Amino acid sequence: MTKLSGWRRFAAATGAAFTLLLAAGCETTPAFQVSQPSSRDGTVESIVQDTVQSGNAAVGTIGGAVVGGLLGNQIGGGRGQTAATVIGAGGGAFVGNQVAQRQNLVWRIGVRYDDGSLATIQQTSPPNLRIGDRVRVSANGITLLR
């Protein structure tokens, strides 16, 4: 097995950390989401504010532990290096879990279409609507009818 220099090990561990952070940040809630059917007129029946989890906590915990252990392994030698690896893995697991459990705010708008069917529209921006408003739901969003 080839032994890497200190700088190369540090670069590899740092690259792994950035990859983990990028992967955790890529799981975002869509800005607008419509349950079928869409592109129809109806009346707003409910508006509920809610939070959704942005990522998988187990993946964040394991990935954080691996990256933290790699970074901790770069410190010291002998028993000190072992202790730093264990502490790094524990701290990385905690940070990875916290990043994965980040909460996003969403609004779910219940619309009763003119034919009696019900749709739920989920969006990340606050709706400029009230219960009882007449709206048109399409693939581009929800629009207030005048």
Summary of the structure (lengths in Angstrom):
residues: 146
radius of gyration: 23.5
end to end distance: 72.3
largest distance: 74.0
contacts: 429
relative contact order: 0.23
helix: 40%
strand: 29%
